[in-house]
Amino acid sequence: MAKSAHVTSAVTTAVRLRSLASEFIGTLVLVMVVVGSGIMGTRVSQDTGIALGLNAASTIFALGLLIWILGPISGAHFNPVVYAVMVWRRELPLRDLGPYVVSQCAGAILGASVGNVMYGAKAFETAATHRNGAGLLIGEVVATAGLLWVICSFIDRGAGRWIPMAVPAWIGSAYLFTSSTSFANPAVTVGRMFSDSFAGIAPSSAPAFVIAQCIGAGVGLLLTRLTFTKESTT
């Protein structure tokens, strides 16, 4: 019996470590794509619209692939507020919230570093792009609320298999219609502080963005509750 318990514990630990590694790698690649495509966009054209379009398109495709590849391993959250909402909904354990957030933030920072280095910049920079103002913060609330609404609605309707397409669709759209260009992710926000590029955000602007994202997550939960009924799944 003791041996069986030990084996079970070892397996559980291995699964948790694999999940944390998945979140680290997924967030790393996501931020690397955001930063790298942002830099590429500004080198291809001086037109901000073209740069933003390239940035959005690259992010959409990469995010969908990452969710498909890593979803079966860790859930492919790559986002502290998404994991926190799943904890609130009692779908994931609270004990893993801290480790997941650390893994995601560490991956985001390293992802920004890789994006910088690919284009000949310093591995770690301090972003100088200030993103301030009520309009931008409202944009972050909207982007994050929509993200959580999409995720929770698809889960509650038993349509989780469509999330790898639904989430990139929302993020890509929000890139282009929100004033903030849809960060919608505290870990990604932290990572983008370390790239003084098109995708960067000054450290002084980041805390307000994270607060707006947390508020948006709550709004997304409320929207899900208001729009979901058991009858909608039948």
The 8 nearest C-alpha neighbors of each residue, nearest first, counted from 0:
[[1, 3, 2, 4, 5, 6, 7, 8],
 [2, 0, 4, 3, 5, 6, 7, 8],
 [1, 3, 5, 0, 4, 6, 7, 8],
 [4, 2, 0, 6, 5, 1, 7, 8],
 [3, 5, 7, 1, 2, 6, 8, 0],
 [4, 6, 2, 8, 3, 7, 9, 1],
 [5, 7, 9, 3, 8, 4, 10, 2],
 [8, 6, 4, 10, 5, 9, 11, 3],
 [7, 9, 11, 5, 6, 10, 4, 12],
 [10, 8, 6, 12, 11, 7, 13, 5],
 [9, 11, 13, 7, 12, 8, 14, 6],
 [12, 10, 8, 14, 9, 13, 7, 15],
 [13, 11, 15, 9, 14, 10, 16, 8],
 [12, 14, 10, 16, 11, 15, 17, 9],
 [13, 15, 17, 11, 12, 16, 18, 10],
 [16, 14, 18, 12, 17, 13, 19, 11],
 [17, 15, 19, 13, 18, 14, 20, 12],
 [16, 18, 20, 14, 15, 19, 13, 21],
 [17, 19, 73, 21, 15, 16, 20, 72],
 [18, 20, 16, 22, 21, 17, 99, 23],
 [21, 19, 23, 17, 18, 22, 24, 16],
 [20, 22, 18, 24, 19, 23, 25, 73],
 [21, 23, 19, 25, 20, 24, 77, 103],
 [22, 24, 106, 102, 20, 103, 21, 26],
 [25, 23, 27, 21, 22, 26, 20, 28],
 [24, 26, 22, 28, 27, 23, 21, 29],
 [25, 27, 29, 77, 106, 107, 23, 28],
 [28, 26, 110, 106, 107, 24, 25, 30],
 [27, 29, 31, 25, 26, 30, 110, 32],
 [28, 30, 26, 32, 31, 27, 25, 33],
 [31, 29, 33, 110, 32, 27, 107, 28],
 [30, 32, 110, 114, 28, 111, 34, 29],
 [31, 33, 35, 29, 30, 34, 36, 28],
 [34, 32, 30, 36, 31, 35, 58, 37],
 [35, 33, 37, 31, 114, 198, 32, 36],
 [34, 36, 114, 32, 38, 37, 33, 31],
 [35, 37, 39, 54, 38, 33, 34, 32],
 [38, 36, 40, 34, 54, 197, 35, 39],
 [37, 39, 35, 41, 40, 36, 197, 34],
 [40, 38, 36, 42, 37, 41, 43, 35],
 [41, 39, 50, 37, 43, 38, 42, 53],
 [40, 42, 44, 38, 50, 39, 43, 45],
 [43, 41, 39, 40, 44, 38, 45, 50],
 [42, 44, 40, 41, 39, 45, 50, 49],
 [45, 43, 46, 41, 42, 40, 50, 49],
 [44, 46, 41, 47, 43, 42, 50, 49],
 [45, 47, 44, 48, 49, 50, 41, 51],
 [48, 46, 50, 49, 51, 45, 41, 44],
 [47, 49, 51, 46, 50, 52, 53, 45],
 [48, 50, 52, 51, 46, 47, 53, 44],
 [49, 51, 40, 47, 53, 48, 41, 52],
 [50, 52, 54, 48, 49, 53, 55, 47],
 [53, 51, 49, 55, 54, 50, 56, 48],
 [52, 54, 56, 50, 55, 51, 40, 57],
 [55, 53, 51, 36, 37, 52, 57, 56],
 [54, 56, 52, 58, 53, 57, 171, 51],
 [57, 55, 53, 59, 58, 54, 52, 60],
 [56, 58, 54, 60, 59, 55, 53, 61],
 [57, 59, 55, 61, 56, 60, 62, 33],
 [60, 58, 167, 56, 62, 57, 61, 171],
 [61, 59, 63, 57, 62, 58, 64, 56],
 [60, 62, 64, 58, 63, 59, 65, 57],
 [63, 61, 65, 59, 64, 60, 58, 167],
 [62, 64, 163, 66, 60, 61, 65, 167],
 [63, 65, 67, 61, 66, 62, 68, 60],
 [66, 64, 62, 68, 67, 63, 69, 61],
 [67, 65, 70, 75, 63, 163, 69, 64],
 [66, 68, 64, 65, 70, 163, 69, 63],
 [69, 67, 65, 66, 70, 64, 71, 72],
 [70, 68, 72, 75, 66, 71, 65, 67],
 [69, 71, 74, 75, 66, 72, 67, 73],
 [72, 70, 69, 74, 73, 68, 67, 75],
 [73, 71, 69, 70, 18, 74, 21, 17],
 [74, 72, 18, 75, 70, 71, 21, 69],
 [73, 75, 70, 76, 71, 72, 69, 66],
 [76, 74, 70, 66, 73, 69, 77, 22],
 [75, 77, 78, 74, 81, 82, 22, 73],
 [78, 76, 26, 22, 75, 103, 25, 79],
 [77, 79, 76, 81, 184, 80, 186, 82],
 [80, 78, 82, 100, 81, 83, 185, 186],
 [81, 79, 83, 82, 78, 84, 216, 213],
 [82, 80, 84, 78, 83, 79, 76, 85],
 [81, 83, 85, 79, 80, 84, 76, 86],
 [84, 82, 80, 86, 85, 81, 79, 87],
 [83, 85, 87, 81, 86, 82, 80, 88],
 [84, 86, 88, 82, 90, 87, 83, 91],
 [85, 87, 91, 89, 83, 84, 88, 90],
 [88, 86, 84, 89, 85, 83, 90, 91],
 [87, 89, 85, 86, 90, 84, 91, 83],
 [90, 88, 86, 87, 91, 85, 92, 93],
 [89, 91, 85, 88, 86, 92, 87, 84],
 [90, 92, 86, 89, 85, 93, 82, 88],
 [93, 91, 94, 95, 86, 90, 89, 96],
 [92, 94, 96, 95, 86, 91, 97, 83],
 [95, 93, 92, 96, 97, 98, 91, 86],
 [96, 94, 98, 93, 97, 92, 99, 91],
 [95, 97, 99, 93, 98, 94, 100, 83],
 [96, 98, 100, 99, 95, 101, 94, 93],
 [99, 97, 101, 95, 100, 96, 102, 19],
 [98, 100, 102, 96, 101, 97, 95, 19],
 [101, 99, 103, 97, 79, 102, 98, 104],
 [100, 102, 98, 104, 99, 103, 105, 97],
 [103, 101, 23, 99, 105, 100, 104, 106],
 [102, 104, 100, 23, 106, 101, 105, 26],
 [105, 103, 186, 107, 101, 106, 102, 100],
 [106, 104, 102, 108, 107, 103, 101, 109],
 [105, 107, 27, 23, 103, 109, 26, 104],
 [106, 108, 190, 27, 110, 104, 26, 105],
 [109, 107, 190, 111, 105, 110, 106, 104],
 [110, 108, 112, 106, 111, 107, 27, 113],
 [109, 111, 27, 31, 107, 30, 113, 112],
 [112, 110, 114, 108, 31, 109, 113, 30],
 [111, 113, 122, 109, 115, 110, 114, 123],
 [114, 112, 116, 110, 115, 111, 117, 31],
 [113, 115, 35, 31, 111, 117, 112, 34],
 [116, 114, 120, 112, 113, 117, 118, 122],
 [115, 117, 119, 113, 120, 118, 122, 114],
 [118, 116, 114, 115, 119, 113, 120, 35],
 [119, 117, 116, 115, 120, 114, 38, 35],
 [118, 120, 116, 117, 115, 121, 122, 114],
 [121, 119, 115, 116, 118, 122, 117, 124],
 [120, 122, 123, 116, 124, 115, 119, 112],
 [121, 123, 112, 116, 115, 120, 124, 113],
 [124, 122, 193, 121, 112, 194, 125, 115],
 [125, 123, 193, 194, 195, 121, 126, 122],
 [124, 126, 193, 195, 192, 194, 127, 123],
 [125, 127, 195, 201, 192, 199, 194, 200],
 [126, 128, 201, 195, 129, 125, 200, 199],
 [129, 127, 200, 201, 126, 199, 130, 195],
 [130, 128, 201, 204, 131, 200, 127, 203],
 [129, 131, 204, 128, 200, 132, 135, 201],
 [132, 130, 129, 204, 135, 133, 136, 134],
 [131, 133, 134, 135, 136, 130, 137, 204],
 [132, 134, 136, 135, 137, 131, 138, 207],
 [133, 135, 137, 132, 136, 138, 178, 179],
 [134, 136, 179, 138, 178, 137, 133, 132],
 [137, 135, 139, 133, 138, 134, 211, 208],
 [136, 138, 140, 134, 139, 135, 133, 141],
 [137, 139, 135, 177, 141, 178, 136, 179],
 [140, 138, 136, 142, 137, 141, 211, 212],
 [139, 141, 215, 137, 211, 143, 138, 212],
 [140, 142, 138, 144, 139, 143, 145, 137],
 [143, 141, 139, 145, 181, 144, 140, 183],
 [142, 144, 183, 215, 146, 145, 140, 141],
 [145, 143, 219, 215, 216, 141, 218, 147],
 [146, 144, 148, 142, 143, 147, 141, 149],
 [145, 147, 143, 149, 144, 148, 142, 150],
 [148, 146, 219, 150, 144, 149, 145, 151],
 [147, 149, 219, 145, 151, 146, 223, 150],
 [148, 150, 146, 152, 147, 151, 145, 153],
 [149, 151, 147, 153, 152, 148, 154, 146],
 [152, 150, 154, 148, 153, 149, 147, 155],
 [151, 153, 155, 149, 154, 150, 148, 223],
 [152, 154, 158, 156, 159, 150, 151, 155],
 [155, 153, 159, 151, 157, 156, 152, 158],
 [156, 154, 152, 157, 153, 151, 158, 227],
 [155, 157, 153, 232, 158, 154, 152, 231],
 [156, 158, 154, 155, 159, 153, 232, 160],
 [157, 159, 153, 156, 160, 154, 161, 155],
 [158, 160, 154, 161, 153, 162, 157, 156],
 [159, 161, 158, 162, 163, 157, 153, 154],
 [160, 162, 159, 163, 164, 158, 165, 153],
 [161, 163, 165, 164, 159, 166, 160, 150],
 [164, 162, 63, 66, 161, 67, 165, 166],
 [165, 163, 162, 161, 167, 166, 63, 168],
 [164, 166, 162, 168, 167, 163, 161, 169],
 [165, 167, 169, 168, 162, 164, 163, 170],
 [168, 166, 59, 170, 169, 164, 165, 63],
 [167, 169, 165, 171, 166, 170, 172, 164],
 [170, 168, 172, 166, 167, 171, 173, 165],
 [169, 171, 173, 167, 172, 168, 174, 166],
 [172, 170, 174, 168, 173, 169, 55, 59],
 [171, 173, 169, 174, 170, 175, 168, 176],
 [172, 174, 170, 176, 175, 177, 171, 181],
 [175, 173, 180, 181, 171, 172, 176, 170],
 [174, 176, 173, 172, 177, 180, 171, 52],
 [175, 177, 173, 174, 172, 178, 180, 181],
 [178, 176, 138, 180, 173, 179, 175, 174],
 [177, 179, 135, 138, 180, 134, 176, 181],
 [178, 180, 135, 138, 181, 177, 139, 182],
 [181, 179, 174, 177, 178, 175, 182, 173],
 [182, 180, 174, 183, 179, 142, 173, 139],
 [181, 183, 184, 180, 188, 139, 187, 179],
 [184, 182, 143, 181, 142, 212, 139, 185],
 [183, 185, 187, 78, 182, 186, 188, 212],
 [186, 184, 188, 209, 187, 189, 79, 78],
 [187, 185, 104, 189, 188, 184, 103, 78],
 [186, 188, 190, 184, 189, 185, 107, 191],
 [189, 187, 185, 191, 186, 190, 184, 205],
 [190, 188, 186, 187, 192, 191, 185, 104],
 [191, 189, 108, 107, 187, 192, 188, 111],
 [190, 192, 199, 193, 188, 194, 189, 200],
 [191, 193, 200, 126, 190, 189, 202, 199],
 [194, 192, 124, 125, 191, 123, 190, 126],
 [195, 193, 124, 199, 126, 196, 191, 192],
 [196, 194, 126, 199, 125, 124, 127, 193],
 [195, 197, 199, 198, 194, 38, 126, 37],
 [196, 198, 37, 199, 38, 41, 195, 34],
 [199, 197, 196, 34, 37, 191, 33, 200],
 [200, 198, 191, 196, 126, 194, 195, 192],
 [199, 201, 192, 128, 126, 191, 129, 202],
 [200, 202, 126, 127, 129, 128, 204, 203],
 [203, 201, 205, 204, 192, 200, 126, 125],
 [202, 204, 201, 205, 206, 129, 200, 207],
 [205, 203, 202, 201, 130, 206, 129, 207],
 [204, 206, 208, 202, 207, 203, 209, 188],
 [207, 205, 209, 208, 204, 210, 203, 202],
 [208, 206, 210, 209, 205, 204, 211, 136],
 [209, 207, 211, 205, 206, 210, 212, 136],
 [208, 210, 212, 206, 185, 211, 207, 205],
 [209, 211, 207, 213, 212, 208, 206, 214],
 [212, 210, 208, 214, 140, 209, 213, 139],
 [213, 211, 215, 209, 210, 214, 140, 143],
 [212, 214, 216, 210, 215, 211, 209, 80],
 [215, 213, 211, 217, 212, 216, 140, 210],
 [214, 216, 140, 144, 212, 143, 218, 213],
 [217, 215, 219, 213, 144, 214, 218, 143],
 [218, 216, 220, 214, 219, 215, 221, 213],
 [217, 219, 215, 221, 144, 220, 216, 222],
 [220, 218, 144, 148, 147, 216, 222, 217],
 [221, 219, 217, 223, 218, 222, 216, 224],
 [220, 222, 218, 224, 219, 223, 225, 217],
 [223, 221, 219, 225, 224, 220, 226, 218],
 [224, 222, 220, 226, 221, 225, 148, 227],
 [223, 225, 221, 222, 227, 226, 220, 228],
 [224, 226, 222, 223, 227, 221, 228, 220],
 [225, 227, 223, 224, 222, 228, 152, 221],
 [228, 226, 224, 223, 225, 231, 229, 152],
 [227, 229, 230, 231, 226, 232, 224, 225],
 [228, 230, 231, 232, 227, 233, 156, 155],
 [229, 231, 228, 233, 232, 227, 156, 226],
 [230, 232, 228, 229, 233, 227, 156, 226],
 [233, 231, 156, 230, 229, 157, 228, 155],
 [232, 230, 231, 229, 156, 228, 157, 227]]
